[in-house]
Amino acid sequence: MDRRTTAAAIRRLGDEALAREPSLGTLLGRLADAVEEGRSTEATGYIGAVDARALAELLAGAHSRFWAVLEVLRNVLVFAPIAVTWFGLSIAAGAYADLLATKPDLVSQPFLLLWEQGFGGRLLFNFGTLALVDASLIGVLILLSFALHLRSELTDVSFQTSVLLKESEIRALLGQASSLGALDVSGPDAEAILAEMTAEERRIYERASERETQLFQLEGVIDRLAEAAARLERAADVLVRR
């Protein structure tokens, strides 16, 4: 009954994990089968492969795909403004060189002014457009960082509490499964094991009885020795008085 109950609880845990991480769900399902069928060695191996903390975070919702995608997007977009700026500068430098090659008298004009004018129609991606793209990317980064930080601050305490509760539940369940394997006497050799345990208990009891008898005998010998010592002491006193 304990095996079936524990296996059913592990199987429910596996079904819950299966939707988020199929490999963990499969592992827990095999652990449940091993516990139910009494394969203690196999169950011990599966128990060692389960990370209770990681499983608790998974089941508590730590790995939300939506927020995970937002975090990856934020981390990637950090480099986007730099990449866009240097790309714009590279193509602007080429267009500026072409413009000066055809119109050397424009060398006295500011580079940014010529860029804003598109270098005489040679470039559609002018300075204002580049600045707008960079500002948009930075604004998106600010919004993503604010949303992720706000979620972390609002849900951190409740989330950590739910993770700890789930982890304690998982560890208790794994400990129960492990103890069922350690105390397994339900196999085909159970009667022989119990007979050996009974015989060993009987031998221990007999040895204890023998030691107790020997102690009683030794106590009698000590009493007689004490009486003999007292008589010798009295005889010595008589000799001294004479």
N, C-alpha and C positions, 0 to 999 in steps of 0.2 A: 504493500500500500504506500509506504514512504517513497519507494522508487517511482511508482506511477505518478504520485502527486508531484514529486520533484521534477520528473521528466515532463509532465504537463506544463508546469510553470516555466521551465526552460524553453519548451516549444512555443509557448505564447510569447516569450521574450524574442525568440528567433523570428516569429511572424511579424513582430513589431519592427525588428531591425531589417527584415527582408525588403521592405519598401524603400529604405534609405540606402542600404548597402547590402546587395545580394550575397556577397561572399561571407559577411558576418552572419547573415540569416542562415546560410547553408551550414556554417560551422556550428552554430547553436543547435540546429536541427540534428546534426550528427551526434553532438554531445547528448542531446535528449535521448536519442536511440541507444547510445552506449550506456547511459545511466539506467534506462528502463530494462535493458537486457542484461545488466550486471557485468558489462565488460569494463572492469575497473581500470585496467591498464590503459585502454584506449580513451576512457573518460578523463583520466589524469592528463594525458597528452592534450586533449581538446581544452581542458580547463587552463593549462599553462599557456595556450595560444590566445586566450581571451584577455584583452586589456579592459579592465572594468571601467577605468576613467574615460578612455576614449569611447567606449560603448555608451556610457552614461551621457557624454556630451552629444553623441550622435542622436540618441533617442530623445534628448531634451530639446533638440532643434538647433544645436550650435552650428550645424553645417547647412543653413538655409541657402538654397541655390540662388535665390534672388539677391540676397545681401552679399553672397560670395562673388557673384558676377559684378555687382556694383563696386566691391572693394578692389577686384582685379582691374576694373575699368579705371578707377581712380588712380591706382598705382601706375598704370600704363600712360594715362593722360598727363602725368606729371612732366614727362619729357616732351609732350606734344608741342607746347609753345616754343621751346628751344629749337626743335626740329623745323617747325614752320618758319621761324624767324631766319634761321640760317639758309633754308631753301630759298626763301624770298630774296635774301641778300645775294645768293649765288647767281640767280637768274637776273637780278637787277644789275649786278656788276657786269655780266655779259652784255646786257642791253646798253649799258652806259658806255662800254668800250666801243660797241658798234656805232653808237650815236656820235661819239667824238671822232671816230674814223671818217665819218661822212661830213660832219659839221664841227671842225676844230674850234670855231669861234665860240661854241657853247661851253668851253672849258671853264669860263668864268662864272657860269650859272651854278647855284647850289645843287649838290647831288640829290638831296631830298626833294627839291622842287622839280627837277627833271624826272625823278621817279614818280612823283605824284601826277605828273603830266603824261606818264606812260612812255617816256623816252621817245617822244615823237611818234607814238602809235606802235612802237616795237614791243610793248609789254602791256597786257591787260591787267596783270596782277600788280596794281600800284601800291604805294606806301600806305594809303588810307585803308585799302582792303586788307593788307597784311596786319595792320594794327587792329582792325576790327576782328579778324579771325583770332589773333592772339588774345584779345580781351574776352572773346566768347569762350575760348578754351579755359582761360583762367577762371571765368565765372562759373563754368560747369564744374571745375575742380573744387571751387569754394563750396558750391551746393552739395556735391557728393561728400566732401569731407565733413560738412556740417551734419548731413543726414546720418552718416555712419557714426559720428561722435555722439549725436543725440540718441541714437538707438543703443549704443553701448552704455551711456550713462543711465538711461531710463530702465534698461532691462538687465543690467549687470547683476544687481543684488538678487532679484527674483530668479534670474537664470542660474546663478551660482548655487542658490539654495536648492533649486530643482535638480541640478546636476549632482549635488552631494547626496540628496535623498535617493536619487536613482542609482547612484554608485553604491550606496550602502545596501540597497535592495539586491543589486547584482552580486555584490561580494557575499552577502548572506546566502544567496541561492547557490553560488559556486562552492561556498564552504560546505553547505549541506550535501551537495553532490559529491564533493571530495570525501566527506565523512562516510557516506554510504559505501563508497569504494573501499575505504580503509577498514570498515567494520563488516565486510561482506563474509557471511557464513551461510549463504543460501545456495551454494553450488553443490555439485554431486558429492563432494568430499566433506560436506557439513557435518554428517553424523560422525565420521572418523575424527574430525577436528574436535567436536564436542566430547567424544569419548576420551581423547588424549587429554583434553583440559580437565575432565573429571578425574582421570587417573592421576594426573599431576597434582591436583588438589588433594586427593587422598594421600599421596606420598608425602606431601608437605605436612598434612595433618598428623600422619604417623611419626614423622621425624620430630615434629613439635611435641608430641606426646612422649616420645623417648627422651627428649631433652628435659622435659618437665619432670619425668621420673628420676632421671639422673640428678637433677637439681635437688629433689627431695632427699635422695640418698646422700648427696654431698652435704646437705644441711644436717642430716643425722650424724654423719662423721664429724662435722665441725662441732656439734654439740658435745659429742663424746670426747673430742680432743680438748674442748674447753673444760670439761669436768676433770679430765686427767691433769690438765695444767693447774687447776685449782687445788687438786690433792697434792701435787708436787709442791705447790707454793706453801700449803699448810705444813707439809713435812719439813720443808726447808726452814720454816719459822720455828718449829719444835727443835730442830738441830741447833739453830742459832741460840735459842734460850738456854740450852744445855751448855 
